[in-house]
Amino acid sequence: MKLNEFYHQPGEHCGSTSLRNLATFYGWNLDEPVCFGLASGLGFTYLELPMNPWRAFFGRPMWLEEAFFENLKIPHTHTEGDDWSTAWDAVTTHLESGDPVMLFVDLYYLDYYKTDTHFAPHSLLLVGYDEADDVAFVADNEFDEIQRLPVSSLREAWSSKDMLPLEHRYLVVDEPTLGTSIETAAGSAIQETAEFMLDTGDFDREPMPYGTHGVEGIRAMADDIENWSSLDDTAWVLRFAYQNIERRGTGGGLFRKLYASFLDAQESATGLEDAAVQMEAIADVWTEIGEIFQEASELDSPDERQTVLNHLEARIRRQASREAEFYRDVRQLG
């Protein structure tokens, strides 16, 4: 079976595209940048990985998708930890009831990506399945059409432990009604983003249990970056850093361009007159940093790479200060 009334449109980021597709399906009429902002979608986490590329950073928090429903007070179910049979029975039951289900998976196991890199959590919408052919139908932000995926591949993707541990996590709407106004939710979401970036230790939500978060995470990256040249396959470490800023669903500028579009649409919610302009400028600097990572990945000389990394340390540290100033202004005026 497939959801006949479901309309898929590709987008910039997996999570905000899935939310936008749900907003279209349920008639909430929200575009992707607004979905991203309402989900308190901006963040930063810096962490060490147990495998190549050894270092990673993310410009969004892990709770983005659930925060969207909580900020808009939409009744929903968010579950993880069930075994495969229990989880699969649950999500197919929701499909039979007419509701798409958001799943959190590892890209590596999605056949249609043809990638040899683990990347998780990646969110997509399960919009159908065919027991006879043993395939699932999924809506994924990078593709124009609904994708066919063997259920066996979905099972591996949905329970991967290779990058971040996934345990059949899914999210589904229970009652498609907004419990508050967009304006109220936007104001709360903006303040939540500022709080997370400035004071992760006192933050109400539980961040990823490892890594360094918020502005302190940006500073941790600056502290550590001179050590990247000693890692195996430094070229890939640098190229992966570029991708995490400009590709891999960020919308450019480490998600900051996407967030600037949200701030532009909800300019009254921050209390800061030029918030969108400031965030666009922050995004532009991240884009420049990403381009330097890309160029450095193509250098053959270890000494030249080290020089670039030393330069980036100061650049990233200045970026941390600039972001901190922005979030302090937002919090003060909110």
Secondary structure, 3 states (H helix, E strand, C coil): CECCCCCCCCCCCHHHHHHHHHHHHHCCCCCHHHHHHHCCCCCCEEEECCCCCCEEEECCCCCHHHHHHHHCCCCEEEECCCCHHHHHHHHHHHHHCCCCEEEEECHHHCHHHCCCCCCCCEEEEEEEEECCCCEEEEECCCCCCCEEEEHHHHHHHHCCCCCCCCCCCEEEECCCCCCCCHHHHHHHHHHHHHHHHHCHHHCCCCCCCCCEEHHHHHHHHHHHHHHHHHCCCHHHHHHHHHHHHHCCCCCCCCCHHHHHHHHHHCHHHCCCCCHHHHHHHHHHHHHHHHHHHHHHHCCCCHHHHHHHHHHHHHHHHHHHHHHHHHHHHHHHHC
